[in-house]
Amino acid sequence: MKPQHLLITEAFFAEMIPALTTALAEANIPMSVRLRADDSATPEDYQWADSWLGFQAPHPSVYPTIRWFHSASDGVNQFLPMQEELTSQQVLLTNTVGTMPERIAEFCVAAILSHIVGLPEYRLFQDAGEYRRRRNPTALGRKLTVIGTGRIGATIAQRLRPFLEGRLGDQSHTGGTSRHSRAATLQSREPLVRGLSLSGRDKPEFDAVAPLTSGRYLTDADILVVVLPDTPQSKNAINAQVLNALHSAIVVNVGRGSTLDSVALRSALESGAVSHAILDVFETEPLPADDWRWHHPAVTLTPHVSGYTFFSDVIADFISNAHALYKGQTPPNAVTLTHGY
């Protein structure tokens, strides 16, 4: 497949078009780009197109000339209802990853450390004009469990590790740095950076990985980060059973809102199983104004910004995938539809 006609159907991407066309020309990829925003695309536009880029895709059974869909997001849950048609018509689906793993990991580091050292409380003291100190905990020695060990989860583990690894034994949570190698320290303590996934396959970024169904690495987790995609298998995967296994843990969700049972989360906050929740994604977005999470004292929420789409990422990954197609190769960002990622 050598795509030639790209259709974009969302006004959000209007400012990206000049940079995209320049990048295509510089890469010697002979593709024409057509923007038809705000439901202005006609049947002729869809018949012209063999490729599409955006967030909310047209249905392949209605527009069968499109052979390649490129999601501007890492998440492709909007395509899952079309899985049967995409598979039967052998339509290619790719996604955008770019710098999202690094930026989502950056968000997690900032949000978790800010909560641990108490920056929101110091802001309240400042607003009240109070020169006041509080007990100043540290992340050193705390145990991290990441649910979802793909590229994003692995990068989160990498970025958080330096803040967790300190002196071992009775020096944990007191500061200092270890002179031991990672291999040596693992002989002296339980693993600090653990992963849970559907497969439980080992990943080099984690000290240990287990299947999510095993229930391991929850009861002693100080920090639980959820990075699951939105698939039928992951819906409410972080349920009462998972949350109630925790003991005063910080829970962070930067995957998809549908993966975290909000009713179970509220109960876990009230029981103390979860000490604080940092939520960037929700099952309904925007989050309704009357939702309990807006005003809960143990919830910090942000409006799905941890992995905000950068045009530079979309362009780079689109060009990379187009290059592969023109060479007859499998695109690097090809999505396995049966997995949903």
C-alpha positions in Angstrom: 0.0 0.0 0.0 1.3 3.4 -1.0 -1.2 6.0 0.3 -1.6 9.1 -1.8 -4.7 11.0 -0.5 -5.0 11.9 3.2 -8.3 13.2 4.6 -8.4 15.1 7.9 -11.9 15.8 9.3 -11.4 17.8 12.5 -10.8 21.5 12.8 -8.3 20.9 15.7 -5.7 20.0 13.1 -6.1 23.1 10.8 -2.9 24.7 12.2 -1.0 21.5 11.7 -1.6 21.2 7.9 1.2 23.4 6.7 3.8 21.6 8.8 2.5 18.3 7.7 2.6 19.1 4.0 6.1 20.4 4.4 7.2 17.3 6.3 5.7 15.1 3.5 7.5 17.0 0.8 10.8 16.8 2.7 10.4 13.1 3.2 9.6 12.7 -0.6 6.2 11.1 0.2 3.8 12.1 -2.6 0.6 12.5 -0.5 -2.0 15.2 -1.0 -3.7 16.5 2.2 -7.3 17.6 2.3 -9.0 19.2 5.4 -12.8 19.0 5.7 -13.6 20.1 9.2 -16.8 20.2 11.3 -18.7 17.6 9.3 -18.2 19.4 6.0 -16.7 16.3 4.3 -18.7 15.2 1.3 -19.1 11.7 -0.1 -16.7 12.8 -2.9 -14.1 13.7 -0.2 -14.3 10.2 1.3 -14.2 8.5 -2.2 -11.0 10.6 -2.9 -9.3 9.5 0.3 -7.3 6.4 0.9 -6.0 7.5 4.2 -7.4 9.3 7.3 -5.9 11.1 10.3 -7.7 12.3 13.4 -9.4 11.4 16.7 -12.9 10.3 15.8 -12.8 8.1 12.7 -15.4 7.6 10.0 -16.8 4.1 9.8 -14.9 1.9 7.3 -18.0 0.2 6.0 -19.4 3.6 5.0 -16.2 4.9 3.5 -14.5 1.7 2.1 -11.8 3.5 0.0 -9.9 4.4 3.2 -7.3 1.8 3.7 -5.2 3.4 6.5 -6.5 5.1 9.6 -3.9 7.0 11.7 -5.1 7.9 15.2 -3.7 11.2 16.5 -3.8 9.7 20.0 -2.0 6.7 21.5 -5.4 5.4 22.6 -7.5 3.8 19.9 -10.7 2.9 21.9 -12.8 4.8 19.4 -11.9 2.2 16.7 -12.8 -0.9 18.8 -16.5 -0.9 17.8 -15.2 -1.1 14.2 -12.9 -4.0 14.9 -14.8 -6.5 12.8 -15.0 -4.2 9.7 -11.4 -3.1 10.0 -10.2 -6.7 10.2 -12.4 -8.1 7.5 -11.4 -5.3 5.1 -7.8 -5.6 6.1 -7.7 -1.9 7.0 -4.5 -0.7 8.6 -4.7 1.2 12.0 -1.7 3.1 13.4 -1.4 5.4 16.4 0.6 8.3 17.7 3.1 7.7 20.5 5.8 10.2 20.0 6.9 11.8 23.3 3.8 10.8 25.1 5.5 8.2 27.3 8.1 10.8 28.5 5.4 13.5 29.1 3.0 11.2 30.9 5.9 10.0 33.1 6.9 13.6 33.7 3.3 14.3 34.8 3.4 11.3 37.2 6.7 12.3 38.7 5.5 15.9 39.3 2.1 15.0 40.7 3.3 12.2 43.0 6.3 14.1 44.4 4.2 17.3 44.8 1.7 15.3 46.9 4.3 13.5 48.9 6.3 16.6 49.9 3.1 18.6 50.5 3.3 21.4 48.0 -0.5 21.9 47.8 -0.6 22.3 51.6 2.3 24.8 51.5 0.3 26.8 48.9 -2.6 27.0 51.4 -0.2 28.2 54.1 1.1 30.8 51.7 -2.4 32.0 50.8 -3.1 32.3 54.6 0.1 34.2 55.2 1.4 31.5 57.5 5.1 30.7 57.7 4.4 27.2 58.8 6.2 23.9 58.5 4.8 20.4 58.2 6.3 17.0 58.5 8.2 16.6 55.2 8.1 12.9 54.0 10.1 11.6 51.1 9.6 9.2 48.2 12.8 7.3 49.1 12.1 3.6 49.8 8.5 3.7 48.8 7.2 0.8 46.6 5.8 1.5 43.2 3.4 -0.8 41.3 2.5 0.1 37.7 -0.5 -1.6 36.2 0.2 -1.6 32.4 3.8 -2.3 31.5 3.9 -1.1 27.9 5.9 1.9 26.6 4.2 4.4 28.8 4.2 2.3 32.0 7.8 1.3 31.4 8.8 5.0 31.1 6.9 5.9 34.2 8.9 3.2 36.1 12.2 4.5 34.7 11.5 8.1 35.6 10.2 7.4 39.1 12.9 4.9 40.1 15.6 7.4 41.1 13.2 9.0 43.6 12.5 5.7 45.2 15.9 4.1 45.4 17.8 5.3 48.4 19.6 3.7 51.3 18.2 0.4 52.3 17.0 -1.0 55.6 16.6 1.4 58.5 17.7 4.3 56.2 14.6 4.1 54.0 12.6 7.3 53.8 15.5 9.3 55.4 17.4 10.4 52.4 20.8 9.5 50.9 21.7 7.4 47.9 22.7 3.8 47.5 26.2 2.8 46.4 25.1 -0.6 45.5 24.3 -1.7 42.0 20.6 -2.5 41.2 21.4 -6.2 41.1 23.0 -6.1 44.5 20.3 -4.0 46.1 17.6 -6.5 44.9 19.3 -9.2 46.9 18.9 -7.1 50.1 15.3 -6.0 49.7 11.9 -6.6 48.2 11.6 -5.1 44.7 10.7 -1.4 44.7 9.5 -1.0 41.1 7.0 -3.6 40.2 4.6 -4.1 37.2 1.3 -5.8 36.7 0.0 -6.7 33.2 -2.3 -9.1 31.5 0.6 -11.4 30.5 2.9 -10.9 33.5 6.0 -11.0 31.1 9.2 -9.6 32.5 10.2 -6.1 31.4 13.7 -4.7 32.0 12.3 -1.5 33.4 10.8 -3.3 36.4 12.3 -5.3 39.2 9.5 -7.8 38.9 6.3 -8.2 36.8 3.3 -10.4 37.6 -0.1 -11.0 36.0 -2.8 -8.6 37.2 -5.0 -11.5 38.1 -2.3 -12.7 40.6 -3.1 -9.9 43.1 0.6 -9.4 43.8 2.3 -6.1 44.6 -0.8 -4.5 45.9 -0.9 -4.9 49.6 2.6 -3.3 50.1 2.3 -0.7 47.3 2.8 2.9 48.4 2.1 4.2 44.9 -0.2 2.6 42.4 -0.1 4.0 38.8 -2.7 2.8 36.3 -1.8 3.0 32.6 -4.3 0.6 31.0 -5.9 1.2 27.6 -9.7 1.3 27.2 -10.6 -2.2 26.0 -13.5 -4.5 26.9 -11.0 -6.5 29.1 -9.8 -3.5 31.0 -13.2 -1.9 31.8 -13.3 -1.4 35.6 -10.2 -3.7 35.9 -9.2 -1.5 38.9 -12.2 -2.5 41.0 -13.0 -3.0 44.6 -10.9 -6.2 44.8 -7.8 -4.3 43.6 -8.4 -1.1 45.6 -9.3 -2.8 48.8 -6.1 -4.8 48.7 -4.1 -1.5 49.1 -3.1 0.0 52.4 -3.1 3.8 52.4 -1.6 4.0 48.8 -1.5 6.9 46.4 -3.4 5.9 43.3 -2.7 7.7 40.0 -4.7 7.1 36.8 -3.2 8.3 33.5 -4.6 5.5 31.3 -8.3 5.7 30.6 -11.1 6.6 33.0 -13.1 3.5 32.1 -10.5 1.2 33.7 -11.0 2.6 37.2 -14.3 1.9 39.1 -15.2 5.3 40.5 -17.6 3.8 43.0 -15.0 1.4 44.3 -12.5 4.3 44.4 -14.8 6.4 46.6 -15.2 3.5 49.0 -11.5 2.9 49.1 -10.8 6.5 49.9 -13.3 6.5 52.7 -11.9 3.3 54.2 -8.3 4.5 53.9 -7.2 1.8 51.5 -6.4 4.7 49.2 -4.9 7.8 50.9 -5.1 10.0 47.8 -6.1 9.7 44.2 -4.5 11.7 41.3 -6.8 11.4 38.3 -6.1 12.7 34.8 -8.7 10.6 33.0 -12.4 9.9 33.6 -15.1 7.6 32.2 -17.0 10.7 31.1 -15.1 13.7 29.8 -15.5 16.6 30.5 -16.2 15.4 34.1 -19.8 16.4 35.0 -20.0 19.4 37.3 -21.9 17.5 40.0 -19.4 14.6 40.2 -18.2 13.8 43.7 -14.5 13.9 42.6 -14.5 17.6 42.1 -14.7 18.4 45.8 -13.3 15.3 47.6 -10.4 16.4 49.8 -8.4 13.3 48.9 -8.7 13.7 45.1 -6.5 15.8 42.8 -7.8 16.0 39.2 -6.6 17.4 36.0 -8.5 17.6 32.6 -6.8 14.8 30.6 -3.6 16.7 30.0 -0.8 14.3 31.0 -0.4 13.1 27.4 -1.8 16.1 25.5 -1.5 15.7 21.7 1.5 17.6 20.2 1.3 18.2 16.5 5.0 17.5 16.2 4.4 13.9 17.6 1.5 13.4 15.2 3.5 14.5 12.2 6.6 12.5 13.1 4.7 9.3 13.7 2.6 9.7 10.6 5.7 10.3 8.4 7.4 7.3 10.0 4.4 5.0 9.3 4.0 6.4 5.7 7.7 5.8 5.1 7.3 2.1 6.1 4.3 1.7 3.8 6.1 3.1 0.8 8.9 0.6 1.5 6.5 -2.3 1.8 7.3 -2.7 5.5 5.0 -3.0 8.6 4.5 0.5 10.1 6.2 0.9 13.5 3.0 2.1 15.1 0.7 -0.6 13.7 -2.1 -1.4 16.2 -3.1 -5.0 16.9 -6.9 -4.7 16.9 -7.5 -7.8 18.9 -5.5 -6.2 21.7 -6.8 -2.7 21.3 -3.2 -1.2 21.4 
